[in-house]
Amino acid sequence: MMKPLNIGWREMVALPEIGVKCLHAKIDTGARSSAIHAESIQLVQEHGIEKIQFETVSNDKTQERVQCCLPIIDRRYVMNSGGSRELRYFVKTNLCLGPCSWTIELSLTTRLKLRFAMLLGREAMGKHVVIYPSKRYICGMPRSLPLPKP
């Protein structure tokens, strides 16, 4: 196992599989799952596989948008920021944080009224990181690592 990455309470991340280049993410150990802002969510069938199509922010500084389509891995109830239970779709994708990259689960939800388009929860962090809550942007810009060809 690699040495854990030191991170602050907010960091810049990329999700290269879905075209997300640069997002400010809130690191939240109080949240079990991770979440990303999603709009225009639609179920689609592709080669007999149920997928979810959605739009998200590719770069929260420029507000550039990207269309995404990923297989659904689960539907679960999640407690939202307002304290209500909400049924969400979950997908898997690759997260780039600083020089590191690993696969995470993300729930899709509307985060328009929240400060961060993405929240990184404790299940996604696992043993990959050590958090310094008084610091931010320790990792700098994410290095989007090339993904293996299928």
Long-range contacts (C-beta under 8 A, 24 or more apart in sequence): 1-127, 2-100, 4-127, 4-128, 4-129, 4-130, 5-97, 5-98, 5-99, 5-100, 5-128, 5-129, 5-130, 5-139, 6-129, 6-130, 6-132, 6-138, 6-139, 7-97, 7-98, 7-129, 7-130, 7-131, 7-132, 7-138, 7-139, 8-131, 8-132, 8-133, 8-134, 8-135, 8-136, 8-137, 8-138, 8-139, 9-131, 9-132, 9-133, 9-134, 9-135, 9-136, 10-116, 10-136, 10-137, 11-97, 11-98, 11-120, 11-136, 11-137, 11-138, 11-139, 12-137, 12-139, 12-140, 12-141, 12-142, 13-95, 13-96, 13-97, 13-118, 13-120, 13-142, 14-95, 14-96, 14-142, 14-144, 15-93, 15-94, 15-95, 15-96, 15-106, 16-94, 16-96, 16-144, 16-145, 16-147, 17-70, 17-93, 17-94, 17-147, 18-56, 18-66, 18-68, 18-70, 18-93, 19-58, 19-66, 19-68, 20-56, 20-57, 20-58, 20-59, 20-66, 21-58, 21-59, 21-64, 21-144, 22-58, 22-59, 22-60, 22-61, 22-141, 22-142, 23-57, 23-59, 23-60, 23-116, 23-117, 23-118, 24-60, 24-116, 24-117, 24-118, 25-116, 25-117, 25-118, 25-119, 25-120, 26-115, 26-116, 26-118, 26-119, 26-120, 27-120, 27-125, 27-129, 27-131, 28-119, 28-120, 28-121, 28-122, 29-121, 29-122, 29-125, 29-131, 31-119, 31-121, 31-122, 32-121, 32-122, 32-123, 33-76, 33-78, 33-90, 33-105, 33-106, 33-107, 33-121, 33-123, 33-124, 34-104, 34-105, 34-106, 34-107, 34-118, 34-119, 34-120, 34-121, 34-123, 34-124, 35-78, 35-88, 35-106, 35-107, 35-108, 35-109, 35-111, 35-118, 35-119, 35-121, 36-106, 36-107, 36-108, 36-109, 36-111, 36-117, 36-118, 36-119, 37-109, 37-110, 37-111, 37-112, 37-114, 37-117, 37-118, 38-68, 38-108, 38-109, 38-110, 39-110, 41-89, 41-108, 43-72, 44-69, 52-89, 52-91, 52-108, 54-108, 56-117, 57-117, 60-117, 73-105, 74-105, 76-107, 78-107, 78-109, 80-109, 81-114, 94-145, 94-147, 95-120, 95-124, 96-142, 96-143, 96-144, 96-145, 97-128, 97-129, 97-139, 97-142, 98-138, 98-139, 98-140, 98-142, 98-143, 99-139, 99-143, 100-128, 101-145, 102-128
